[in-house]
Amino acid sequence: MNNFYVESIGNVKINGERFFIKLDSKYSPALRGLEGFGHLDILWWFSKFDTPQFRSILTANKPYKMSPEILGTFAMRSPVRPNPIALSIVDIISIDYEKGLIETSYIDAFNGSDILDIKPYTPSVDRIENPKVPKWCDHWPKCVESSERFDWDSEFNF
C-alpha cells in the first residue's frame, strides 16, 4: 500500500452566516482564470474524523430510514471513512484574488477545515444527466438547489 503526502492549501472560515475558503498566500495565484465560473468543487479534510477508530469503520447499521440494514462506507457520504476526504460543490459569491479569499453561500465543512484542492465545476465532466441511484434514495432531490428545501432530518437515523 502506498502512502501519500497531501498539503493543505488553505481552510474554511465561517463568520456567522458567511462562508469563505481562505487560501494560503502562496496559492493565491492559482485562482487566476476563475472569472465566469459559478461553482467550484472543493476537496477538504474531515479532520474531526481523522482517527484510527473512525478510519477503520467500513459499514453502518441502517444510517438512512429507507436504506438497507447495513451500508458500506463507499455507499454513503459519511465523514467516517478510510481516508476522511470530503467533496463539496459550492457557489461563488465573490473572489478576492489578492487575499486568496472565496466567498460562498454555504459549505458543509467545519470552521477551520483544511482545503486540499479546488477545481472549477464544469457540467461537461461534473454533471450526470440521468444519474442512477438505489430505490431507497431515489426520492431525494435531483440537484443542490432543491436540497436546501428538502426535509433531510426525516431521512436519517442518526
N, C-alpha and C positions, 0 to 999 in steps of 0.2 A: 504494500500500500504506500502511496506517495503522500508526503506532507507538502503543504503549500504555504508560502508566505504571502499574506494579504495585509496591506497597509490602509488604514482609514484615510479617506481624502477630506473628511470634514465630519460634521454632525448635525443632528436635528436640534433646532431651537424652537421651543414653544413658549410664546409670550401671551398668556391669556387665551384669546380666541385667534391669535395669529400664529401661523406655522411657517418655518423657514428651514431651508437647507443652507448651512454655512460651511463653505469650503475653506480649507487651509489656504493661505495666501499663495503658496506655490502652485496650487491647482486652478486658480482663477483664470489663467489664460485658456484653459480647456473649455471654458464657457463660450468662447467665440463661435459664432455661427448658429446659435440657438434662436436668433431672432426669427419670428414667424411660427415656431413650433408652439402648440397649445398644451402639450402634455409631455411628461418625462417618465421613464422607467427608473425607479430609484431602488438600487440594491443596498440593503442595510443589514446590520448585525443585531440579532435578538440577544443582546448582551445579558439580559436578566435570566436567560435560559441557557447560558453557556456554562454548564456544569457537567461533570461526568454522569451524574444521575439522569439529568434531562436528555443528554446526548444518547443514552442507552435505551430510552423508551422508544419502541418501534410500533406499538399499537395502542389504541384507546378503546375502552368499552363504551359503545354507543354514544359518541360525542354529540350527535345530532338526533333530534327526536325521530326522524324518519329514516335514519341510516341503518345499515346492518349492525348486528350486535357488536362486532369488532371491526374497526377500521385500521388499516396500516397508516403509518405516518405520511407516506407519499400520496395518500388519498385525501389528505387534509391540508388546510392552510395553517395548521397549528405552529406555534413558535417552538414547540418541543420536537426536536429533530436531530439527526446525527451531526449536521452542520447547521447551526442556527442562522441561516441566511434568509432574509426576507426580501420580497419584491413588492413594491407599491407603485401604482401608477398615479401620478399627481398632475394637477393642472398648474399652469404657470400664471401667476398674477403679475409678477414683475421679476426682473433680474437686475441686480446691481453688479455690473461686471467688475468694477474697481474693488468692491468689498467682497466679491465672491459670494453673494447672497441671493438666494432664490426664494421668493415668497410664493406659497401655495395656499389654497383654501383649506387643505387638510392633508395629513399623512397619518397613517395608523401605526406610528412609531412612538417610542418613549422620548421624552425630552433628554437630549444628550446621546441618543443612539448614534453609533458610528455609521457613516455613509461609506460604502465600499465602491460604488460606481454609479454613474449617471449615463443614461442613453436616451436619445430622443425617441419618443413614441411615434412610430410610423405605421399607419394602417397596412401597408404592403407586407410587413413582416410580423406585426404585433396583433392584428385583428383577424379573428376567425369568423367568417361569415355565418356558418352554420355549426356552431360547436356542439359536440355530443357530450352529454352528462348522464349519470345514472338516474333512474326513476326517482330515487329518494330525494334528489335535489333539483329536479327539472322544473320545479315551480319557483325557484329562486330568480331574482331579477336577471335580465339579459345584458345589463350594462351598469357601469358605475353610477351613472346619473340616477337610475332607478333605485339603486341600492340604498341611498340615503333615506328614502321614504318607506323602505321595506321593514317589517317588524322582525328584525333579526333575533330579538330576545325569545320569540316563540319557537325558534329553530334549535336552540342549544340546550343541552342537558348539563351545562356547567355554569 
